[in-house]
Amino acid sequence: MAGRPSGATRVLLERDAELAAVDAALSALTGPGPGAVPAQPGGRDRRRGGLLAFAGPAGLGKTTLLAEVRARAAERGCTVLSARGGDQEQQVAFHVARQLLQPLLAGSSEAELRAALGSWYGIVGPALGLCTPQGAAPDPQGLRDGLDWVLTHVVVQHAPVVLVLDDAHWADPQSLNWLAAFAPRTDDLALLVVVAYRPDELPPSAEAFRGLPGRAGHRPIGLEPLTADAIGLLVRAQLGAHADEEFCRECWAVTAGNPFEAVELTAKVLDRGLRPDAAGAPLLRDLVAAVKGSGLIARLERLGPSTVRLAWAAAVLGTEIQPALAASVAGLGSQEAADCADRLRDARILTGSRTLEFVHPLIATAVYRAIPDAVRVALHGKAAWSVVDAGLGPTAAARHLLETHPEEDPWVVHQLRAAARETLRAGAPEAARSCLARALREPPPPEERAGVLYELGCATQLLEPSTTVNHLRAALEEPIDDPELRDGILFLLSQSLAHSDRLSEAADVVGRAARTATSARTRLRMQAEQFMWDAFRSDEPDSPSRSRRLARLADRLTGRDLTERYIIGLRAWDATLRGEPTGTVLRHAARALHGGLPWADEGRGFEVPALVAMTYLYADRPERAEELFAEGIADFERHGWRGAHLSFGYVLLGYVRYRCGRLAEAEELARDGLRLAERVGRGTPVQWYAVAVLAGVLIARGRAEEAAALAADYDFAEPFPAAVTFPDAQAVHGELLLALGRHQEAATELAAVGRRLDPRGMRNPGWCPWQLHLALAEAHDAPERAAGTALDAVARARQFGAPSAVGGALRVAAEVIGGPRGLDLLAEAVTCLEASPATHQLAAALVAQGRALRAAGRPGPASTALRRGLDGAVGCGADGLADLAAAELARLPEPLAAPAAAPATAPRQR
């Protein structure tokens, strides 16, 4: 036996190893022993958290063990957060999270809550039931990040903290997924997480708990049945020391060492007045049958029909049952319900007074399953009405309505739609989808069906864009009287198609809508959407014609509203792709921004603001691009959009840094964006962006093999997305092949890029330098063709006029042409790049110039160029380029090479 350290009389039988693990974890969290100081004053805090998981079948004492954990934690001065999953509450989003965090926060005023939650107030507050949802719904990942912040803040403010979760197998998926993702961080916090669950009932969404590294290694601590000796001790503690050995051993045999059943059995022995001796032992098998299953139900039925109804109502309501609510569901008066509750307490079925609970989850499950099917459905329907009448809201009613049969009841549809809106705004689209799917089966009145399908599409958009398309197409087939609803369906349909890499279909949807629109503003909005998706399409049939239409329309608009500014912004981007002069590009970009382009407009998307920001980058105004991306990232974080949106923001900001030669910063941002993209899902467009940018950065840093491994890990190869991206994914793949020395394959890939982009009029090498890489790939086998390709790129870059584009094209042309003309081109390239923000390009041009000068027998100027190139490469973090420059300097005749060692070994950007 293992007793409490305080000497309390309550004991746990044969749980020494489990309690030793608990004590070790608490000692690591707080120090050795109750009241221990976790760190010496002024010293380093040695608190260390972790995870403890206990697994075992029902009745083996997990709840008793966790109660002991809570008691020992409290004795050591820990803040204890406690929650319990419920069989009937699994569909209530964030039910467990609310149990854990509400007690610390619920008593605060709104001002105190805002101060405690900071910028997460509007994101986390609704999920925890602390405030009403307002504004745009956060994405699930954003909400999870917010919950991480809140729990971390609680730990910092109230350390040391012990978080105890019982019956984790019944926790709602939203809370369970959050805790499973957060658990690995506990080693760095003064937080001990202790969970208990039934391993055979753990849902697939909670599989992470089986493999989380905790104090028991990678496996949970399994609870074993009690031995015959332990059951004997338990029996004698309840019945007296005179209970004989044969009786105690029979108790162990009939209960199979299950402590819950043994305790209940001894209670029945006392109730029956059975003598605990050899004569009474044969009667135990019948008594234990009354503890569970049909025996329990038979015992319940003997208490009378009113008592049975109250027990059924309690089983339907779940946990933390309000007596008045249970009486309402059971159809009993308050006094009769109180008498029934007393009988249930005496029978050891219910416990509690202000709130009722079943004595054990096994009893609750047995009672619930014993309710006749038709009665159970009716009780859930009654519970839904009672919950709404009690002012608990549609979300509380929804879990009951999900268990009812369809009856064409408009009230049910109304409640489910309201619950879906609440849960979606609270950041639980899966729960909203379940409510709306059930509302469709009711079914809704014909005039509401399109609205329900649209809301279902909104709920599934972040989860399954392709399924969203099906819902929205079905909505368009229903009668729709509200023009705004029809427009909303069309806009969302086009977005969902585009995000599923079906850009041509997305453009067709809004194109048809524009032709049939009766409102001029609606028509213009649809045209803006069509122009945007067409701009990304790689299979657009007549891109030049679309560009001309866009130019004519944009030139007529003044930018008086957001739709007009979107069209002007698309005109700026189209001018960038086509390589029109930078003055034209910047003029339209400034017009688009005059009046504002919000990044987090719920009904618009962030594509156009991002495109406008990129126009500044390609026009050699990276500082303005950075300002715009900083605004966008702040908007995403403020709205809790921390999935694909924030990933795009980080990745493209990293691309801005890459273009400016800040390669270490670019790599860090691209990796951050890729981590966010992985949380969204593999194979998504945002992941293509992240991999493309990161691969390009690694190539620039001289780590082509690492870039190749990255590409292999993420299947970054054909088929490429249908969208035209930045950087262009196929062009980056060709650049990677070139960096690996696979020149023929690179030439084939890059020529394919040209065949795809050139007919569309996308001719700007400053945006997609496929020609430059193609020229370098062709130089090995077809130098004349390579020179022609490079010089054509120079001409295009001069038309665009950005110094970085011109200088980069001149450098490549010089390398493939060589000789005296190459030296002249390199000199011009250096001059152009010195006037640009492209420091990495400048370093590359200087190194190329130094190499060419050395080959021409001009060591003095070569040394100067190489030293400047080496310094620039080191400052950029371009390790491969720096090594090349150092090697070239070493090849110069003495004494010119002597001073080369210092810059060659200078600290490099990492």
Sequence and secondary structure as in RCSB ss.txt:
>XXXX:A:sequence
MAGRPSGATRVLLERDAELAAVDAALSALTGPGPGAVPAQPGGRDRRRGGLLAFAGPAGLGKTTLLAEVRARAAE
RGCTVLSARGGDQEQQVAFHVARQLLQPLLAGSSEAELRAALGSWYGIVGPALGLCTPQGAAPDPQGLRDGLDWV
LTHVVVQHAPVVLVLDDAHWADPQSLNWLAAFAPRTDDLALLVVVAYRPDELPPSAEAFRGLPGRAGHRPIGLEP
LTADAIGLLVRAQLGAHADEEFCRECWAVTAGNPFEAVELTAKVLDRGLRPDAAGAPLLRDLVAAVKGSGLIARL
ERLGPSTVRLAWAAAVLGTEIQPALAASVAGLGSQEAADCADRLRDARILTGSRTLEFVHPLIATAVYRAIPDAV
RVALHGKAAWSVVDAGLGPTAAARHLLETHPEEDPWVVHQLRAAARETLRAGAPEAARSCLARALREPPPPEERA
GVLYELGCATQLLEPSTTVNHLRAALEEPIDDPELRDGILFLLSQSLAHSDRLSEAADVVGRAARTATSARTRLR
MQAEQFMWDAFRSDEPDSPSRSRRLARLADRLTGRDLTERYIIGLRAWDATLRGEPTGTVLRHAARALHGGLPWA
DEGRGFEVPALVAMTYLYADRPERAEELFAEGIADFERHGWRGAHLSFGYVLLGYVRYRCGRLAEAEELARDGLR
LAERVGRGTPVQWYAVAVLAGVLIARGRAEEAAALAADYDFAEPFPAAVTFPDAQAVHGELLLALGRHQEAATEL
AAVGRRLDPRGMRNPGWCPWQLHLALAEAHDAPERAAGTALDAVARARQFGAPSAVGGALRVAAEVIGGPRGLDL
LAEAVTCLEASPATHQLAAALVAQGRALRAAGRPGPASTALRRGLDGAVGCGADGLADLAAAELARLPEPLAAPA
AAPATAPRQR
>XXXX:A:secstr
 EE TT  S EETT HHHHHHHHHHHHHHH SSTT  SS TTS      EEEEEE  TTSSHHHHHHHHHHHHHH
TT EEEEEE  TT TTSTTHHHHHHHHHHHTTS HHHHHHHHGGGHHHHHHHTTSS   SS   HHHHHHHHHHH
HHHHHHHH SEEEEEE GGGS HHHHHHHHHHGGGGGGTTEEEEEEE GGG  GGGTHHHH  BTTBTS EE   
  HHHHHHHHHHHH TT  HHHHHHHHHHHTT HHHHHHHHHHHHHHT  SSTTTGGGHHHHHHTTSHHHHHHHH
HTT HHHHHHHHHHHHH SSB HHHHHHHHT  HHHHHHHHHHHHHTTSEE SSSBEESSHHHHHHHHHHS HHH
HHHHHHHHHHHHHHTT  HHHHHHHHTTS     HHHHHHHHHHHHHHHHTT HHHHHHHHHHHHHS   HHHHH
HHHHHHHHHHTTT HHHHHHHHHHHHTS    HHHHHHHHHHHHHHHHHTT HHHHHHHHHHHHHH SSHHHHHH
HHHHHHHHHHHBSS TTHHHHHHHHHHHHHH    SHHHHHHHHHHHHHHHHHT  HHHHHHHHHHHHTT   S 
 TTT SHHHHHHHHHHHHTT HHHHHHHHHHHHHHHHHTT  SHHHHHHHHHHHHHHHHTT HHHHHHHHHHHHH
HHHHH TT HHHHHHHHHHHHHHHHTT HHHHHHHHHHTT SSS  SB  SS HHHHHHHHHHHTT HHHHHHHH
HHHHHHHGGGT   TTT THHHHHHHHHTTT HHHHHHHHHHHHHHHHHH  HHHHHHHHHHHHHHH HHHHHHH
HHHHHHHHHTSS HHHHHHHHHHHHHHHHHTT HHHHHHHHHHHHHHHHHHT HHHHHHHHHHHHTS TTTTGGG
HHHHTS    
